[in-house]
Amino acid sequence: MQLHISPSLRHVTVMPGKGVREFIKVKVGSRKVSYKMVFYFLLLLMFLLRFAFVMKTLDTIDGETKCSSIGCLGKKLRPRILGRRRLESGVPEVIYQVFEEPGVSKDVKNPGPDVPQSLEEFMAEMKDSRPDARTFAIKLKSMIDYLEARTRTAKIQEYLYRHVASSSIPKQLHCLALRLANEHATNAAARLQLPSAEQVPYLVDNSFFHFVLASDNILAAAVVAASLVHNSLRPEKIVLHVITDKKTHSPMQAWFSLHPLTPAIIEVKALHHFDWFTKGKVPVLEAMEKDQKARAQFRGGQSAIVASNTEKPRIIAAKLQALSPKYNSLMNHIRIHLPELFPSLNKVVFLDDDIVIQTDLSPLWEIDMNGKVNGAVQTCKGDDKFVMSKRFKNYLNFSHPLIAENFDPEECAWAYGMNIFDLEAWRKSNISQTYHHWLQKNLKSDLSLWQLGTLPPGLIAFHGHVHIIDPFWHMLGLGYQENASLADAENAGVIHFNGRAKPWLDIAFPHLQPLWSKYINFSDKFVKSCHVRAT
């Protein structure tokens, strides 16, 4: 076959072979086609052919699983006439099947030679063996199961060690109590009446600023007292009522007898010295006894708790926390009886022994409580979302109908540690009765109504009786928030080392501990002889 195109590009003649002369004339449109248009058309065609060649080359180099930026563009834009299949995206189904299969518990100490013990080891094995997708998934799952088991074990061990460290009495503090008890027995100056006879009337004088501190930790109480008086603008108007237990009374009296904080007035009193406390049955004592029996029955010892293979580490941590001595200490429950312990006082500020006061607290007496009983800082609003994000649902068990029917899970919580109590308004309320009523309900419910501690029943008892104060007066979390800002802590009126990392323990956070230790005189003979150091 021969093809003839006329010079004007207006006629095309096709001549078939085999000697037969046939003319097929095709008339092209009357529009004149220039050579310049043909040139541009050929140029564009050449570019498209070169582009298709480059895309093919890049696809070949990258392969089906890798994709360069230009190669990916080619795969998305290439025409289907090139005949290439569209690559399927996503994870192969076999990997999901393997990961959904029930896992086999791994022995953390002896996982076996088949289980890679690190990502580096896993990648080296995969490069050497080049397995199929199923084998790859099985190896990956076994490694993840093993590492997850190791992480769980390590986390539980961490909680156990922290529990032991926070629950034990450091030998330095034990030494200090023994040395002071001996001093109380042998030195008349350590047995002074606190306060002196002429200052006794001030103990019930409502023109003074009355603070209450309940503690069996002598060094902690000394820091609270020293920081309170040191930062006060009117220390002569301060009356600090120190309440302790029977065994700690003698060394506590010895410390404050030998380390007076003149002109402030310090009273040291043991619980058995209060007439109200010895008259008959005290509801909180009965509740504590039942609580201890129930906790021993339902919680078990720390060995049984740690041995659990099914519970999550945070649940194990909560159960270990239940064994902490502070939850069985009367010092932690005594605040609910403040109106009975101080019948002549109208207003007090209650202080925990793990706080440090960094400003004058006398303005607290000028706050109008608007008829409320408890002045406290709320803990659901603040820059630190880890510490200041607590609501009722964080403390109370809203899966229990008794709680769900009576309270709102989104209601903002508040904090113990530094609280203003209007005792006059308290005596007109039924707060104490409500507290004991719910303690009994919790015991009957096998301790299932709330998390451990005195704050959950406090949230219930003081419900509707709380006046929110400025957060400047109480910064929390220094005992469990390692990332707490030092600048924020230095600028707070009161800082609270709530949590396990108490400032007198070796597990205290190093950058925060000096805020507490600066109120200790490390050259004091008792402190020095017991090797109490700023760690």
C-alpha positions as CSV (number, residue, x, y, z in Angstrom):
1,M,0.0,0.0,0.0
2,Q,1.2,3.5,-0.9
3,L,0.2,6.8,0.6
4,H,0.4,10.1,-1.3
5,I,-0.3,13.4,0.3
6,S,-0.7,16.4,-1.9
7,P,1.6,19.4,-1.4
8,S,-1.3,21.5,-0.2
9,L,-2.3,18.8,2.3
10,R,-5.8,19.0,0.9
11,H,-5.9,15.4,-0.7
12,V,-4.7,12.1,0.5
13,T,-4.4,9.2,-2.0
14,V,-4.2,5.5,-0.9
15,M,-3.0,3.0,-3.6
16,P,-3.4,-0.7,-2.7
17,G,-0.9,-3.2,-4.0
18,K,-1.3,-6.3,-6.1
19,G,-1.4,-4.3,-9.4
20,V,-4.9,-3.1,-8.8
21,R,-4.9,0.7,-9.2
22,E,-7.5,2.2,-7.0
23,F,-7.7,5.7,-5.9
24,I,-9.2,6.6,-2.6
25,K,-9.4,10.3,-2.3
26,V,-9.9,11.7,1.2
27,K,-10.8,15.3,1.2
28,V,-9.3,17.1,4.1
29,G,-11.1,20.2,5.5
30,S,-10.8,23.4,3.6
31,R,-8.9,24.9,6.5
32,K,-5.2,25.3,5.6
33,V,-2.8,23.5,7.9
34,S,0.6,25.2,8.2
35,Y,3.9,23.4,8.6
36,K,4.4,25.3,11.9
37,M,1.3,23.6,13.4
38,V,2.7,20.2,12.3
39,F,6.1,21.1,13.9
40,Y,4.5,22.0,17.3
41,F,2.3,18.9,17.2
42,L,5.4,16.6,16.7
43,L,7.2,18.5,19.4
44,L,4.4,17.9,21.9
45,L,4.2,14.3,21.0
46,M,7.9,13.8,21.5
47,F,7.6,15.4,25.0
48,L,4.8,13.1,26.0
49,L,6.7,10.0,24.8
50,R,9.8,11.1,26.8
51,F,7.6,11.7,29.9
52,A,6.0,8.3,29.6
53,F,9.5,6.8,29.4
54,V,10.7,8.6,32.5
55,M,7.6,7.4,34.5
56,K,8.2,3.9,33.4
57,T,11.8,4.0,34.4
58,L,11.0,5.5,37.9
59,D,8.3,2.9,38.6
60,T,10.8,0.2,37.7
61,I,13.5,1.6,40.0
62,D,11.2,2.3,42.9
63,G,9.4,-1.0,42.7
64,E,5.9,-1.6,43.8
65,T,6.3,-0.9,47.6
66,K,8.5,2.2,47.4
67,C,7.5,5.5,45.9
68,S,9.5,8.6,45.1
69,S,7.7,11.9,44.8
70,I,7.8,12.0,41.0
71,G,7.1,8.3,40.7
72,C,4.0,8.7,42.9
73,L,2.9,11.6,40.7
74,G,3.3,9.4,37.6
75,K,1.3,6.6,39.2
76,K,-1.6,8.9,40.0
77,L,-1.6,10.7,36.7
78,R,-0.7,7.9,34.2
79,P,-3.3,6.9,31.7
80,R,-5.0,3.6,32.0
81,I,-4.1,2.7,28.4
82,L,-0.5,2.1,29.7
83,G,-2.0,-1.1,31.1
84,R,-0.6,-0.9,34.6
85,R,-2.7,-2.2,37.4
86,R,-3.6,0.1,40.3
87,L,-1.6,-0.8,43.5
88,E,-3.7,-1.7,46.5
89,S,-3.0,0.3,49.7
90,G,-3.4,-0.7,53.3
91,V,-2.1,-3.4,55.7
92,P,-2.4,-7.0,54.4
93,E,-5.3,-8.8,55.9
94,V,-3.1,-11.6,57.3
95,I,-1.5,-9.2,59.7
96,Y,-4.8,-8.3,61.2
97,Q,-5.6,-12.0,61.5
98,V,-2.4,-12.7,63.4
99,F,-2.8,-9.8,65.8
100,E,-6.4,-10.8,66.6
101,E,-5.3,-14.3,67.6
102,P,-5.2,-14.8,71.4
103,G,-1.7,-14.2,72.7
104,V,0.4,-16.5,74.8
105,S,1.7,-15.1,78.0
106,K,5.5,-14.7,77.9
107,D,8.0,-15.5,80.6
108,V,9.7,-12.3,81.1
109,K,12.9,-14.0,82.4
110,N,13.0,-16.7,79.7
111,P,11.1,-15.6,76.6
112,G,12.7,-18.3,74.4
113,P,15.1,-18.0,71.4
114,D,12.3,-17.3,68.9
115,V,11.3,-14.0,70.5
116,P,13.2,-10.9,69.4
117,Q,14.0,-8.9,72.5
118,S,14.6,-5.5,70.8
119,L,13.6,-3.7,67.6
120,E,17.2,-3.9,66.4
121,E,17.2,-7.7,66.8
122,F,13.9,-8.0,65.1
123,M,14.9,-5.9,62.1
124,A,18.2,-7.9,61.7
125,E,16.3,-11.2,61.7
126,M,13.7,-9.9,59.1
127,K,16.5,-8.7,56.8
128,D,18.2,-12.1,56.9
129,S,15.2,-14.3,56.6
130,R,13.0,-12.2,54.3
131,P,9.8,-13.9,55.6
132,D,6.3,-13.7,54.2
133,A,3.7,-11.4,55.8
134,R,2.3,-14.0,58.2
135,T,5.7,-14.9,59.6
136,F,6.5,-11.2,59.9
137,A,3.3,-10.5,61.8
138,I,3.9,-13.5,64.2
139,K,7.4,-12.4,65.0
140,L,6.3,-8.8,65.5
141,K,3.4,-9.8,67.8
142,S,5.6,-12.1,69.9
143,M,8.1,-9.3,70.4
144,I,5.4,-6.8,71.3
145,D,3.8,-9.2,73.8
146,Y,7.2,-9.9,75.4
147,L,8.1,-6.2,75.7
148,E,4.6,-5.3,77.0
149,A,5.0,-8.0,79.7
150,R,8.4,-6.5,80.6
151,T,7.0,-3.0,80.8
152,R,4.1,-4.1,83.0
153,T,6.5,-5.9,85.4
154,A,8.8,-2.9,85.6
155,K,5.9,-0.6,86.2
156,I,4.5,-2.7,89.0
157,Q,8.0,-2.9,90.6
158,E,8.2,0.9,90.4
159,Y,4.9,1.2,92.2
160,L,6.0,-1.3,94.8
161,Y,9.3,0.5,95.5
162,R,7.6,3.8,95.6
163,H,5.0,2.4,98.0
164,V,7.7,1.0,100.3
165,A,9.7,4.2,100.1
166,S,6.7,6.5,100.9
167,S,5.3,4.2,103.6
168,S,8.5,3.6,105.5
169,I,9.8,6.0,108.1
170,P,13.3,7.2,107.1
171,K,15.9,6.3,109.7
172,Q,16.8,10.0,110.1
173,L,13.2,10.8,111.2
174,H,13.1,7.8,113.5
175,C,16.4,8.9,115.0
176,L,15.1,12.4,115.5
177,A,12.0,11.1,117.4
178,L,14.2,8.9,119.7
179,R,16.7,11.6,120.4
180,L,14.0,14.1,121.3
181,A,12.1,11.6,123.4
182,N,15.3,11.0,125.4
183,E,15.9,14.7,125.7
184,H,12.3,15.1,127.0
185,A,13.0,12.5,129.7
186,T,16.4,13.9,130.8
187,N,16.1,17.7,130.2
188,A,13.6,19.9,132.0
189,A,14.0,22.5,129.4
190,A,12.5,20.1,126.9
191,R,9.4,19.7,129.1
192,L,8.2,23.3,129.1
193,Q,4.5,23.9,129.3
194,L,3.4,24.9,125.8
195,P,2.2,27.6,125.8
196,S,3.3,29.3,129.0
197,A,0.6,30.0,131.7
198,E,0.3,33.7,130.8
199,Q,-0.4,32.8,127.1
200,V,-3.1,30.2,127.8
201,P,-6.0,32.7,127.4
202,Y,-4.9,33.4,123.9
203,L,-5.7,29.8,122.9
204,V,-9.4,30.7,122.8
205,D,-9.1,34.4,121.8
206,N,-10.8,34.9,118.4
207,S,-8.8,38.1,117.8
208,F,-5.8,35.9,117.0
209,F,-5.1,33.9,113.9
210,H,-5.6,30.3,114.8
211,F,-4.0,27.6,112.8
212,V,-4.4,23.8,113.3
213,L,-1.7,21.3,112.3
214,A,-2.3,17.5,112.9
215,S,0.9,15.5,112.5
216,D,3.0,12.7,113.9
217,N,6.0,13.8,111.8
218,I,8.2,16.1,113.9
219,L,10.5,17.4,111.1
220,A,7.5,18.1,108.8
221,A,5.6,19.9,111.6
222,A,8.8,22.0,112.3
223,V,9.0,23.1,108.7
224,V,5.3,24.1,108.6
225,A,5.6,26.1,111.8
226,A,8.8,27.8,110.8
227,S,7.6,28.7,107.4
228,L,4.3,30.0,108.9
229,V,6.0,32.3,111.4
230,H,8.9,33.4,109.2
231,N,6.6,34.7,106.4
232,S,4.0,36.3,108.7
233,L,3.8,40.1,108.9
234,R,2.2,39.8,112.4
235,P,3.8,36.7,114.0
236,E,2.7,37.9,117.5
237,K,-0.9,37.3,116.4
238,I,-0.3,33.7,115.4
239,V,-1.6,30.7,117.5
240,L,-0.5,27.3,116.1
241,H,-2.4,24.3,117.6
242,V,-0.2,21.2,117.0
243,I,-2.2,18.0,117.4
244,T,-0.3,14.7,117.6
245,D,-0.7,11.2,118.8
246,K,0.3,9.8,122.2
247,K,3.6,8.3,121.1
248,T,4.8,11.4,119.4
249,H,3.7,13.9,122.0
250,S,6.9,13.9,124.1
251,P,9.4,14.4,121.2
252,M,7.1,17.0,119.6
253,Q,6.9,18.9,122.9
254,A,10.6,18.7,123.2
255,W,11.2,20.1,119.8
256,F,9.0,23.1,120.2
257,S,10.3,23.7,123.8
258,L,13.9,23.8,122.6
259,H,13.1,25.6,119.3
260,P,10.6,28.4,120.3
261,L,9.1,30.5,117.5
262,T,8.7,33.6,119.6
263,P,6.5,35.8,119.4
264,A,4.1,33.2,117.9
265,I,2.2,31.0,120.4
266,I,2.6,27.3,119.9
267,E,0.4,24.7,121.6
268,V,1.3,21.0,121.5
269,K,-1.5,18.6,122.5
270,A,-2.1,14.9,122.1
271,L,-5.5,13.5,121.2
272,H,-5.8,11.9,124.6
273,H,-5.6,15.4,126.1
274,F,-8.9,16.4,124.6
275,D,-11.8,15.8,126.9
276,W,-14.3,15.4,124.1
277,F,-12.1,12.6,122.6
278,T,-12.1,10.6,125.7
279,K,-15.7,10.9,126.8
280,G,-17.1,8.0,124.8
281,K,-17.4,6.5,121.4
282,V,-15.9,8.6,118.6
283,P,-17.6,7.9,115.3
284,V,-14.4,8.3,113.2
285,L,-12.6,5.8,115.4
286,E,-15.2,3.2,115.0
287,A,-15.3,3.8,111.2
288,M,-11.5,3.5,111.1
289,E,-11.5,0.2,112.9
290,K,-14.1,-1.3,110.5
291,D,-12.3,0.2,107.6
292,Q,-9.0,-1.5,108.5
293,K,-10.8,-4.8,108.9
294,A,-12.5,-4.5,105.6
295,R,-9.4,-3.3,103.8
296,A,-7.4,-6.3,105.1
297,Q,-10.2,-8.7,104.0
298,F,-10.8,-7.3,100.5
299,R,-7.4,-5.9,99.6
300,G,-4.9,-8.4,100.8
301,G,-1.2,-7.9,101.5
302,Q,1.2,-6.2,99.1
303,S,2.6,-9.6,97.9
304,A,-0.9,-10.7,96.8
305,I,-1.6,-7.4,95.1
306,V,1.7,-7.4,93.1
307,A,1.3,-11.1,92.1
308,S,-1.9,-10.3,90.1
309,N,-1.4,-11.0,86.4
310,T,-4.7,-9.6,85.2
311,E,-5.1,-6.2,86.7
312,K,-3.7,-3.1,85.2
313,P,-0.7,-1.5,86.8
314,R,-2.7,1.6,87.8
315,I,-5.2,-0.6,89.7
316,I,-2.4,-2.3,91.5
317,A,-0.9,1.1,92.4
318,A,-4.3,2.1,93.9
319,K,-4.5,-1.1,95.9
320,L,-0.9,-0.6,97.2
321,Q,-1.8,3.0,98.1
322,A,-4.6,1.5,100.3
323,L,-2.0,0.0,102.5
324,S,-0.3,3.3,103.1
325,P,-0.2,4.1,106.9
326,K,-1.6,7.6,106.3
327,Y,-5.0,6.1,105.4
328,N,-5.1,4.3,108.7
329,S,-3.8,7.3,110.7
330,L,-6.2,9.3,112.9
331,M,-4.2,12.4,112.0
332,N,-5.8,12.2,108.5
333,H,-9.3,12.0,109.8
334,I,-9.2,14.5,112.7
335,R,-10.2,17.5,110.7
336,I,-13.8,16.4,110.6
337,H,-14.0,16.9,114.4
338,L,-12.6,20.5,114.5
339,P,-15.8,22.0,115.9
340,E,-15.8,19.6,118.9
341,L,-12.0,19.9,119.4
342,F,-12.1,23.7,119.5
343,P,-15.5,24.7,120.8
344,S,-14.5,28.3,121.6
345,L,-13.0,29.2,118.3
346,N,-15.0,30.8,115.4
347,K,-12.5,30.3,112.5
348,V,-9.4,28.3,112.0
349,V,-7.0,27.5,109.1
350,F,-6.2,23.8,108.9
351,L,-2.8,22.9,107.6
352,D,-1.4,19.5,106.3
353,D,2.1,18.6,107.4
354,D,3.4,18.3,103.8
355,I,2.9,22.0,102.9
356,V,5.3,25.0,103.0
357,I,3.9,28.5,103.6
358,Q,5.6,31.2,101.6
359,T,3.5,34.3,102.3
360,D,1.6,36.0,105.1
361,L,-1.7,34.1,105.7
362,S,-3.5,36.8,107.8
363,P,-5.5,38.0,104.7
364,L,-7.3,34.6,104.9
365,W,-9.3,36.0,107.8
366,E,-10.6,38.9,105.7
367,I,-12.2,36.6,103.1
368,D,-16.0,36.7,103.2
369,M,-17.1,33.1,103.2
370,N,-20.7,34.0,102.4
371,G,-22.1,31.6,105.0
372,K,-20.0,28.7,103.6
373,V,-18.0,26.4,105.9
374,N,-15.0,25.4,103.9
375,G,-12.7,27.8,102.0
376,A,-10.7,25.8,99.5
377,V,-9.0,25.9,96.1
378,Q,-10.9,24.1,93.4
379,T,-8.9,21.6,91.3
380,C,-10.6,21.5,87.9
381,K,-9.3,24.7,86.4
382,G,-5.7,25.7,85.9
383,D,-2.7,25.6,83.5
384,D,-1.4,22.3,84.8
385,K,-4.0,19.9,83.3
386,F,-2.4,16.9,85.0
387,V,-2.9,18.4,88.5
388,M,-5.8,20.8,88.0
389,S,-8.3,18.5,86.2
390,K,-10.0,16.8,89.1
391,R,-13.8,16.5,89.2
392,F,-16.1,14.3,91.3
393,K,-15.8,11.5,88.8
394,N,-12.1,11.3,89.6
395,Y,-12.8,10.3,93.2
396,L,-16.3,8.9,93.4
397,N,-17.5,5.7,91.8
398,F,-20.4,6.8,89.6
399,S,-21.1,3.2,88.4
400,H,-22.6,2.7,91.9
401,P,-26.3,3.9,92.1
402,L,-25.8,5.5,95.5
403,I,-23.3,7.9,94.0
404,A,-24.9,8.3,90.6
405,E,-28.3,9.3,92.1
406,N,-26.9,12.0,94.4
407,F,-24.0,13.7,92.7
408,D,-22.8,15.2,89.4
409,P,-19.7,13.5,87.9
410,E,-18.7,16.8,86.3
411,E,-18.8,18.9,89.4
412,C,-15.5,20.5,90.2
413,A,-13.5,19.0,93.1
414,W,-11.5,21.0,95.7
415,A,-8.4,20.3,97.8
416,Y,-7.5,19.5,101.3
417,G,-4.1,20.8,102.6
418,M,-4.8,24.5,103.4
419,N,-8.4,25.1,104.2
420,I,-10.3,27.9,106.0
421,F,-13.0,26.5,108.3
422,D,-15.8,28.7,109.6
423,L,-16.5,26.7,112.8
424,E,-19.6,28.8,113.7
425,A,-21.3,28.0,110.3
426,W,-20.1,24.4,110.7
427,R,-21.8,23.9,114.0
428,K,-25.1,25.0,112.4
429,S,-24.8,22.3,109.7
430,N,-25.0,18.5,109.6
431,I,-21.6,18.1,107.9
432,S,-20.0,15.8,110.5
433,Q,-23.1,13.6,110.6
434,T,-23.1,13.4,106.8
435,Y,-19.5,12.4,106.8
436,H,-20.0,9.5,109.2
437,H,-23.2,8.5,107.5
438,W,-21.4,8.0,104.1
439,L,-18.5,6.2,105.8
440,Q,-20.9,3.6,107.0
441,K,-22.5,3.3,103.5
442,N,-19.0,2.8,102.0
443,L,-18.3,0.0,104.5
444,K,-21.6,-1.7,103.7
445,S,-20.7,-1.4,100.0
446,D,-17.4,-3.2,100.5
447,L,-15.4,0.1,100.1
448,S,-16.8,0.5,96.6
449,L,-18.2,4.0,96.7
450,W,-15.0,6.0,96.3
451,Q,-11.2,5.9,96.0
452,L,-9.2,5.7,99.2
453,G,-8.4,8.7,101.4
454,T,-10.4,11.3,103.3
455,L,-11.0,13.7,100.4
456,P,-13.9,11.6,98.7
457,P,-16.0,11.5,101.9
458,G,-15.0,15.2,102.4
459,L,-16.3,16.1,99.0
460,I,-19.7,14.5,100.0
461,A,-19.9,15.9,103.5
462,F,-19.0,19.5,102.5
463,H,-21.1,19.4,99.3
464,G,-22.8,22.7,99.0
465,H,-20.7,24.2,101.9
466,V,-17.5,25.1,100.0
467,H,-16.4,28.7,99.2
468,I,-13.8,28.8,96.4
469,I,-10.7,30.8,97.1
470,D,-7.9,32.1,94.8
471,P,-5.5,29.4,93.6
472,F,-2.6,31.6,94.8
473,W,-3.3,30.3,98.3
474,H,-2.7,26.7,97.5
475,M,-0.5,25.1,94.8
476,L,-0.9,21.4,94.6
477,G,0.9,18.4,93.0
478,L,4.5,18.9,94.1
479,G,4.6,15.3,95.4
480,Y,3.6,13.7,92.1
481,Q,4.0,16.2,89.3
482,E,7.7,16.1,88.4
483,N,7.2,18.7,85.7
484,A,5.8,21.3,88.2
485,S,7.2,24.7,87.4
486,L,9.8,26.0,89.9
487,A,8.9,29.6,89.1
488,D,5.2,28.9,89.7
489,A,6.0,27.1,93.0
490,E,8.2,30.0,94.2
491,N,5.4,32.5,93.5
492,A,2.6,30.5,95.2
493,G,1.4,31.5,98.7
494,V,1.3,27.9,99.9
495,I,2.8,24.9,98.1
496,H,1.6,21.3,98.8
497,F,3.8,18.2,98.4
498,N,0.7,16.0,98.1
499,G,1.7,12.6,96.5
500,R,4.3,10.0,97.3
501,A,7.4,12.1,96.7
502,K,7.4,13.8,100.1
503,P,10.1,16.4,100.5
504,W,11.7,14.5,103.5
505,L,12.1,11.3,101.4
506,D,14.9,10.4,99.0
507,I,12.3,10.1,96.2
508,A,11.5,13.8,96.4
509,F,11.9,15.8,93.2
510,P,15.4,17.4,93.4
511,H,14.4,20.8,91.9
512,L,11.4,21.2,94.3
513,Q,12.8,19.8,97.5
514,P,14.9,22.9,98.4
515,L,11.7,24.9,98.8
516,W,11.0,22.7,101.8
517,S,14.5,22.1,103.2
518,K,15.4,25.8,103.4
519,Y,13.4,26.0,106.6
520,I,15.5,23.4,108.3
521,N,18.6,24.4,110.3
522,F,21.0,21.7,109.4
523,S,23.5,22.9,112.0
524,D,21.0,22.1,114.8
525,K,22.5,19.4,117.1
526,F,19.5,17.1,116.8
527,V,19.2,17.4,113.0
528,K,23.0,17.0,112.6
529,S,23.4,14.0,114.9
530,C,20.6,12.2,113.0
531,H,22.3,12.9,109.6
532,V,19.3,14.8,108.2
533,R,20.6,16.4,105.1
534,A,19.3,18.4,102.2
535,T,19.1,15.8,99.5
